[in-house]
Amino acid sequence: MQEANLTQPLPLSKMGGDADNTTAASAYPGGGGRGGNNSLIHLFHLGYRSLVAQLGDLFSNEETSNSSSNGHDDHNKEVMRCYCLPCLKFGHGERGKSNVKTIFGLIFVPLFLLTFFLLDDFGKVVVRNMQLRQGPGGLMSNRDENGVIDFHLNRRLLKEFPGHSREVLLLSPSLAVQGKGGAHSFEAMIKCPRGILYLFHGCGRYAASFFYSPQGRKMVEMATEMGIGIVAFTKSEELGCWNWANDGDTVKKLAKKFISSRLSKACAGPNGSDAVYPPMYAFGASSGGSFVGMLSSQMKQDPEEYAPFLFSAANIQIMAPNEHDHWDIPTVFTTMSGDTQTSKRVQDWVNNEMQVGKGPYKIITTSGRKPIHVNHFARVFQDDRQMSDRISGSIHQDLSTLGVVNSSTDEVFANPRFAKDAVMSIWQKYDLLSRKEVANDSKHVDASDVHPFGVSKRLMRSLKKEELDDADSIWLIEELNVAWDEHEITAEGFEDVLEFFLENGSAQLE
């Protein structure tokens, strides 16, 4: 075998070039003239011959190589120069083979595994895309691994000079797109929502309770499933009432900042043109309803001062507007049949406003007092398997025993607000601490899987301690108040409210 000397250039006569035309047929890279293409061919040819020579030298025995090389004169040795491949020496014989195996294992095996995982991920993407192309099987709210409605709540502390600061709770519409057959679901984030719904709670309620109370979570679920984003402002005193002197100017300035900082980019037009803001809706219950009325009145008086924070439509629950507040924003009033005084005041206000051509206005009155059946709480928390039919029945039995619910008719005996001690003793029996103790004594339930009814693990991480304590108790008193049908936030008729919003709301231009 001829020895491959990789340190000296190969004579042009050995490369098949024309000895009389060395300038035009140079074998080195970058050769000019008409020999440019030939130079490239020579380059690959030399690389191939260099590889063959190295492999031949590697897998031959040293003795064979020596005897072969001794039988030829030095001037007959084929001389090659390595251009395309690294001039590596792995050694001869068994040692060389071992070195090659080691290098192969260090380089090619990891590359093979990486390729395998990339192909696996690529296959999953292809399968998901094929399922989505077949059409979604349905749209629904996101659910956690236990099936509980899973709100991805964001908390932001907004500040505006001078001296305006407030925590704001944000929930972007995020839908689970489920393929046909229900085998896979994918989370789809809506960058620019179909609308923004501003939520204002009543006295003694946390803004976060919209996301964990039975009625609040129903309303939020319905809104987000329609592609509407949620913004909930906290009060100056969270467990107090809305106060125009403390909250009015702050909410106006922080809402404008939220719109300019978040929606301007998300809802920008093509090629960075001016944003087309989605319609902005307002919901207020009790004290929050009165505050929404005052905001709407001020927006009518001075729209330039509030722009682009302008309501397209509003829903005021269980509260009549102040007599001196007037606006022409399309509005739905939700009243409870057990509160005839508020219902009359709302009707009188609407009649007066409609005489001057304002509106449109709509009044929704609830269906009246409702029974608390044995399986009532299992239906309310049908997404949460913690609330089984057995526990729901046990709660119903306790309500009957303590005289809160009539065991024969399932109706609430009296205003639940006047039965605080009885109601407290019942929710404490099923609170987080009590159920975790039961889980620790059981071999079938993991205590880490115990959470307030209707609250996902992700939502729990977003709540403060006092809000978690509230979530542990609000589920019972709120449902009893709704059943009594006098003064409580309610999801009854809220589907009609959202349809009213979409029919009468209009986009606001920047």
C-alpha positions in Angstrom: 0.0 0.0 0.0 1.2 3.5 -0.8 1.8 5.7 2.2 -0.2 8.9 2.3 2.1 11.8 3.0 -0.3 14.6 4.0 2.3 17.2 4.5 3.4 17.8 0.9 1.4 19.1 -2.0 0.4 16.7 -4.8 2.3 17.4 -8.0 0.0 18.8 -10.7 0.8 15.8 -12.9 -0.7 13.5 -10.3 -3.9 15.5 -10.1 -4.7 15.1 -13.8 -4.0 18.8 -14.6 -2.2 20.1 -17.7 1.5 20.7 -16.8 1.7 23.3 -19.5 -1.3 25.3 -18.2 -0.6 25.5 -14.5 -2.0 29.0 -14.1 -5.4 28.2 -15.6 -5.8 24.8 -13.9 -4.5 25.4 -10.4 -5.6 22.7 -7.9 -5.6 25.2 -5.0 -8.9 26.9 -3.9 -9.4 30.3 -5.3 -7.7 29.6 -8.6 -8.7 32.1 -11.2 -9.4 32.0 -14.9 -11.2 29.3 -16.7 -9.8 26.8 -14.3 -12.2 28.0 -11.5 -14.6 25.0 -12.0 -11.8 22.6 -12.4 -10.2 23.9 -9.2 -13.4 23.0 -7.3 -13.5 19.5 -8.8 -9.9 19.0 -7.9 -10.6 20.1 -4.3 -13.4 17.5 -3.8 -11.3 14.9 -5.5 -8.4 15.5 -3.2 -10.7 15.3 -0.2 -12.0 12.0 -1.3 -8.5 10.5 -2.0 -7.3 11.9 1.4 -10.2 10.1 3.2 -9.5 6.8 1.4 -5.8 7.1 2.2 -6.5 7.8 5.9 -8.9 5.0 6.3 -6.6 2.6 4.5 -3.8 3.6 6.8 -6.0 3.3 9.9 -7.3 -0.2 9.3 -4.1 -1.8 8.0 -1.6 -3.6 10.3 1.6 -1.7 11.1 3.7 -4.6 9.8 1.8 -4.8 6.5 2.1 -1.0 6.2 5.8 -1.1 6.9 6.6 -4.0 4.5 4.5 -2.3 1.8 6.2 1.0 2.2 9.7 -0.5 2.2 9.2 -2.1 -1.2 8.9 1.2 -2.9 11.3 4.1 -3.4 10.5 7.4 -1.8 10.1 9.2 -5.1 7.2 6.8 -6.0 5.2 7.6 -2.9 1.9 9.2 -3.6 1.9 12.6 -2.1 -1.4 14.3 -1.2 -2.4 17.4 0.7 -5.5 17.5 2.9 -7.9 20.3 2.0 -11.5 19.4 2.8 -11.1 17.0 5.7 -9.2 17.5 9.0 -5.8 15.7 8.9 -6.4 13.4 11.9 -4.3 10.5 13.0 -6.3 7.9 15.0 -3.4 5.4 15.3 -2.9 2.0 13.7 -4.4 -1.4 14.1 -6.6 -2.2 17.2 -5.7 1.0 18.9 -6.9 3.0 15.9 -10.2 1.1 15.8 -10.7 1.7 19.5 -10.2 5.4 19.0 -12.6 5.5 16.2 -15.3 3.8 18.3 -14.7 6.2 21.1 -15.1 9.2 18.9 -18.1 7.7 17.3 -19.8 7.2 20.6 -19.0 10.7 21.8 -20.2 12.4 18.7 -22.7 10.4 16.7 -24.7 8.7 19.5 -25.8 12.0 21.1 -26.6 13.3 17.7 -28.7 10.2 17.0 -30.6 10.7 20.3 -31.2 14.4 19.6 -32.5 13.5 16.1 -34.8 10.9 17.7 -36.3 13.4 20.1 -36.7 16.1 17.4 -38.5 13.7 15.2 -40.8 12.7 18.1 -41.7 16.3 18.8 -42.2 16.9 15.1 -44.6 13.9 14.9 -46.6 15.2 17.8 -46.9 18.6 16.1 -48.1 17.0 12.9 -50.7 14.9 14.7 -52.1 18.0 16.5 -52.2 20.1 13.4 -54.1 17.3 11.6 -56.6 17.2 14.4 -57.1 20.9 14.4 -57.5 21.0 10.6 -60.4 18.5 11.0 -62.1 21.3 13.0 -62.4 21.9 16.7 -64.7 19.6 18.6 -65.7 22.5 20.9 -64.6 25.5 22.8 -64.5 25.5 26.6 -62.8 27.1 29.5 -59.4 25.8 30.6 -59.5 23.0 33.1 -56.8 21.7 35.4 -55.9 18.0 35.8 -58.8 17.5 38.1 -61.3 19.1 35.7 -61.8 22.3 37.7 -62.2 25.6 35.8 -58.7 27.0 35.7 -58.4 30.8 35.6 -54.9 32.1 34.9 -55.2 35.2 37.0 -52.6 38.0 36.7 -52.2 40.6 39.4 -50.6 44.0 38.6 -49.9 47.0 40.7 -50.7 50.0 38.5 -49.2 53.4 39.5 -49.8 56.8 38.1 -48.3 60.1 39.2 -49.1 61.7 41.5 -50.1 59.3 44.2 -52.5 57.0 42.3 -51.8 53.3 43.0 -54.1 50.3 42.9 -53.9 46.6 42.4 -55.7 45.3 39.3 -56.7 41.7 38.5 -56.4 40.7 34.9 -57.7 37.6 33.1 -57.1 37.3 29.4 -59.5 35.1 27.5 -57.8 31.7 27.1 -59.8 28.9 25.5 -59.1 25.2 25.4 -59.5 24.0 21.8 -60.4 20.3 21.9 -59.9 18.2 18.8 -62.5 15.7 17.6 -62.8 12.7 19.8 -61.6 14.7 22.9 -58.2 13.0 22.9 -56.2 16.3 22.9 -56.8 19.8 24.0 -54.7 22.9 23.3 -54.6 26.2 25.1 -55.3 29.1 22.7 -54.5 32.6 23.9 -56.4 35.6 22.4 -54.0 38.4 22.0 -56.6 41.2 21.4 -59.8 40.3 23.2 -63.3 40.6 21.7 -64.1 43.1 24.5 -63.0 44.2 28.0 -65.3 43.7 30.9 -64.5 45.8 34.0 -65.8 44.3 37.2 -66.7 46.2 40.4 -67.8 44.2 43.4 -70.0 45.4 46.3 -69.3 46.2 50.0 -67.4 43.6 52.0 -66.2 41.6 49.0 -62.7 41.2 47.5 -62.2 41.9 43.8 -60.7 38.4 43.5 -63.9 36.8 44.7 -65.2 37.2 41.1 -62.9 34.3 40.2 -63.7 31.9 43.1 -67.3 32.6 44.3 -69.9 30.3 42.7 -71.8 33.1 40.9 -68.7 35.1 40.0 -66.9 32.2 38.4 -70.0 31.4 36.3 -70.1 34.9 35.0 -66.3 35.1 34.3 -66.5 31.7 32.6 -69.3 32.8 30.3 -67.5 36.1 29.4 -64.1 34.5 28.7 -65.7 31.8 26.5 -67.0 34.6 24.4 -63.5 36.0 24.0 -63.9 38.9 26.5 -61.1 39.9 28.8 -61.6 40.6 32.5 -60.3 43.6 34.5 -61.2 43.8 38.2 -60.2 46.9 40.2 -59.6 46.7 43.9 -61.3 49.3 46.2 -59.3 51.8 48.4 -60.6 49.6 51.2 -61.2 46.1 49.9 -63.8 45.1 52.4 -65.4 48.5 52.4 -67.6 50.1 49.8 -66.8 52.1 46.7 -66.1 55.7 47.5 -66.1 58.3 44.7 -63.8 60.6 46.5 -61.2 57.9 47.0 -61.7 55.7 44.0 -63.2 57.8 41.2 -60.1 59.7 39.9 -57.8 56.7 40.6 -59.9 54.2 38.6 -60.1 56.7 35.7 -56.3 57.3 35.5 -55.3 53.7 36.0 -57.8 52.4 33.5 -56.4 54.8 30.9 -52.9 53.7 31.7 -53.9 50.1 31.4 -55.4 50.7 28.0 -52.4 52.7 26.7 -49.8 50.3 28.0 -51.5 46.9 27.3 -54.2 47.2 24.6 -52.4 49.7 22.3 -49.8 47.1 21.3 -52.0 44.1 21.5 -54.8 45.7 19.4 -52.6 47.7 17.0 -53.7 47.8 13.4 -51.8 46.5 10.4 -48.2 47.7 10.0 -48.3 49.4 13.4 -51.3 51.7 12.6 -53.5 53.2 15.3 -55.1 50.7 17.6 -58.7 49.8 17.3 -59.7 49.2 20.9 -62.2 46.5 21.7 -65.6 47.5 23.2 -65.4 48.2 26.9 -68.1 46.9 29.2 -68.8 47.5 32.9 -70.4 45.3 35.5 -71.2 46.5 39.0 -73.0 44.8 41.9 -74.6 46.7 44.8 -72.0 49.4 45.7 -70.1 48.5 42.6 -73.3 49.1 40.5 -73.6 52.6 42.0 -70.0 53.3 41.2 -70.5 52.1 37.5 -73.4 54.6 37.3 -71.3 57.5 38.5 -68.5 56.5 36.1 -71.0 56.4 33.2 -72.5 59.8 34.1 -69.0 61.4 34.2 -68.1 59.8 30.9 -71.1 61.4 29.3 -70.3 64.8 30.8 -66.6 64.8 29.8 -65.8 62.1 27.3 -62.5 63.6 26.3 -61.2 63.5 29.9 -62.0 59.7 30.1 -61.1 58.7 26.5 -60.2 56.0 25.6 -61.7 54.6 28.9 -65.3 54.8 27.7 -68.0 52.2 28.4 -69.8 50.8 25.4 -72.5 49.1 27.6 -73.0 48.4 31.3 -74.8 46.0 33.6 -75.8 47.2 37.0 -77.0 44.6 39.5 -79.1 44.9 42.6 -78.7 48.7 42.8 -80.7 51.7 41.5 -78.8 54.7 40.0 -78.6 57.9 41.9 -81.2 60.4 40.8 -78.6 63.0 39.7 -76.6 60.5 37.5 -77.6 60.4 33.8 -76.0 58.7 30.9 -77.0 57.3 27.5 -74.8 54.2 27.5 -76.8 51.0 26.7 -77.5 49.5 30.1 -78.9 46.3 31.5 -80.3 46.5 35.1 -80.5 43.2 37.0 -82.9 43.2 40.0 -84.0 40.5 42.3 -87.7 39.8 42.7 -87.4 39.8 46.5 -86.2 43.5 46.5 -89.3 45.3 45.3 -88.0 48.7 46.4 -84.9 48.6 44.3 -86.9 47.2 41.3 -89.3 50.2 41.5 -86.5 52.8 41.7 -84.8 51.2 38.7 -88.0 51.2 36.7 -88.7 54.9 37.5 -85.1 55.9 36.5 -85.4 54.0 33.2 -88.8 55.5 32.4 -87.5 59.1 33.0 -84.4 58.5 30.8 -86.4 56.9 28.0 -88.6 59.9 27.8 -85.7 62.0 26.4 -84.7 59.3 23.9 -81.8 57.8 25.8 -80.9 54.1 26.0 -81.4 51.4 25.1 -82.1 50.1 28.5 -83.2 46.6 29.6 -84.4 45.3 33.0 -83.8 41.7 34.0 -85.7 40.4 37.1 -84.6 37.1 38.7 -87.0 34.2 38.9 -87.7 34.4 42.6 -86.7 32.2 45.6 -85.1 29.0 44.7 -84.9 25.6 46.6 -81.7 24.1 47.9 -82.0 20.5 46.8 -80.0 17.6 48.1 -77.7 17.7 45.1 -77.6 21.5 44.8 -73.9 22.0 45.7 -72.9 19.0 43.5 -74.5 20.8 40.6 -73.0 24.1 41.4 -69.5 22.6 41.6 -70.0 19.9 38.9 -66.5 20.6 37.6 -64.9 19.9 41.1 -65.0 16.2 42.1 -64.3 17.2 45.7 -68.0 18.2 46.0 -69.5 14.8 45.6 -73.2 13.9 45.8 -72.5 12.5 49.3 -71.0 15.7 50.6 -73.7 17.8 49.0 -76.3 15.6 50.7 -74.5 16.0 54.0 -74.5 19.8 53.7 -78.2 19.7 52.9 -78.8 17.6 56.0 -76.9 20.0 58.2 -78.8 23.0 56.7 -82.1 21.2 57.5 -81.0 20.2 61.0 -79.9 23.8 62.0 -83.2 25.3 60.6 -81.7 27.1 57.7 -83.6 25.1 55.0 -87.0 23.5 55.2 -86.4 19.7 54.9 -89.9 19.3 53.2 -89.8 22.1 50.6 -86.0 22.7 50.4 -86.7 26.4 50.7 -84.7 28.7 52.8 -86.6 29.6 56.0 -85.4 33.2 56.4 -82.7 35.7 55.3 -79.5 33.7 55.6 -77.7 36.9 56.8 -79.7 36.6 60.0 -78.4 33.0 60.5 -74.7 33.7 60.6 -73.8 31.3 63.4 -75.6 28.3 61.8 -74.1 29.1 58.4 -70.6 29.5 59.9 -70.8 26.2 61.7 -71.7 24.4 58.5 -68.9 25.8 56.2 -66.4 25.3 59.0 -67.3 21.6 59.0 -66.3 21.5 55.3 -63.5 24.0 55.2 -60.0 23.4 53.9 -58.5 22.5 57.3 -61.2 20.0 58.2 -61.1 18.3 54.8 -57.3 18.0 54.9 -57.5 16.3 58.3 -59.9 13.8 56.8 -57.6 13.3 53.8 -54.6 12.6 56.1 -56.6 9.9 57.9 -57.7 8.4 54.6 -55.5 6.2 52.3 -57.4 7.2 49.2 -57.1 11.0 49.2 -53.9 13.0 49.0 -54.1 16.1 51.3 -52.2 18.1 48.7 -55.1 17.7 46.3 -57.6 19.4 48.8 -58.4 23.0 47.9 -61.4 25.3 48.3 -64.4 24.3 46.3 -64.2 25.5 42.7 -60.6 26.8 43.0 -57.9 25.3 40.8 -54.3 24.9 42.1 -53.1 27.6 39.7 -55.7 30.0 41.0 -54.8 29.2 44.5 -51.2 30.3 43.9 -52.6 33.7 42.7 -54.7 34.4 45.8 -53.6 36.0 49.0 -54.2 34.3 52.4 -57.2 36.4 53.2 -58.7 35.7 49.8 -58.2 31.9 50.3 -60.0 32.1 53.7 -62.8 34.0 51.9 -63.0 31.3 49.2 -63.2 28.7 51.9 -66.5 30.1 53.2 -68.2 32.3 50.5 -69.5 29.3 48.5 -72.2 28.6 51.2 -73.5 32.1 52.1 -73.5 33.3 48.5 -75.6 30.3 47.3 -78.0 30.7 50.2 -78.4 34.5 49.5 -79.1 33.7 45.8 -81.7 31.2 46.9 -83.3 33.8 49.2 -83.3 36.1 46.1 -83.1 39.5 47.7 -79.6 41.1 47.5 -76.7 39.1 46.1 -74.6 39.0 42.9 -76.1 36.5 40.5 -75.2 34.8 37.2 -78.9 34.4 36.4 -79.6 36.2 33.1 -76.0 37.0 32.5 -76.0 35.2 29.2 -78.7 37.8 28.1 -76.5 40.5 29.4 -73.5 39.4 27.3 -75.7 39.2 24.2 -77.0 42.7 24.9 -73.4 43.9 25.2 -72.4 42.4 21.8 -75.5 43.7 20.1 -75.2 47.3 21.4 -71.5 47.8 22.0 -69.2 49.4 19.4 -65.4 49.6 19.1 -63.7 52.8 20.2 -61.0 54.3 17.9 -57.8 55.7 19.4 
